[in-house]
Amino acid sequence: MFGRIAPKYDLLNRVLSARRDVAWRKKALSLWRDTPGDVLDLACGTGRHLLRYLRLGLDVEGVDSSEGMLTRLNEKAAEQGLRPTVYRQPMESFDLPHQYRTIFISGGSFQLLWQRQDAMQALRRCFQHLEVGGRLLIETFIPSEAWNPDLDLRLGEKNIGEVSVWGPTLLPSGETVTAQVWMDSIDRFEQVKTDKRRYELSCDGESISNELHTLRLRWYFTHELSLMLENAGFTNVFIHGDYSDSPATAQSSETVYAAVKL
């Protein structure tokens, strides 16, 4: 899905994530100090985290299912004089030649595995690819539509289809990209939300091209994902709230799950 927008993905992600990627990067580094060793960036995208970590001297490899994303990652790496090791494989079935001390899944990418069996299989693959004593880190969030009391529960009514506009964001080429985002459907029983995103590329006020993407994700509640991790073999599950060392609470907008393989 993301292959076609890979060249513009970094700037778009910075806007759409409200700079949460920066907070994640700092939190991940603080956790890695406790368990130094090889690291795997699962769903690495264009390498916005992976390349920064390589520049810091960390031993990081990456996995992503998108050829376009990995092509852009390698272009950026060449510009920076880096030679990353990356693999094009699906998150739910990746199979690599060695194990890691840390595996992380950032930016809510785990939630894109909206089929429960795929999510469970991805956790099992992570467990198999960790060294004994290694740790899995998963960044998640619960969309506001999951709990917002002002949102009508019946599909097709209040807030369904309302458009949020992000941008325009200026690209290095001088072009601008604007994202229109709206919710297409929500299923609170299955905990699945479907968004539509339209990206428009413009130059000097003239539209050059636009693309429409469907983004479906599943959200997980605290005990649910903790039980899934335990079922996959993990222990010592701790849930960080808002990139801090404190446990997550009902007021936490972001959560980072840390689970250990013993």
Protein Blocks (a to p, Z undefined) as FASTA:
>chain_A
ZZmmmmmmmmmmmmmnnommmmmmmmmmmmmmmmgcddddehklnolmmmmmmmnopacd
dddfbfklmmmmmmmmmmnopacddddddfklgccfbdcfbdcdehhlmmmmmbfklmmm
mmmmmmmmpcehiacdddddddfklmmmkbcfbghiahihpacdedjdddfkopacdddd
ddfbdcfknopacddddddddeehiafbdcddddddddddfklmmmmmmmnopahiacde
ehiabdcdfklmbdcdddddZZ
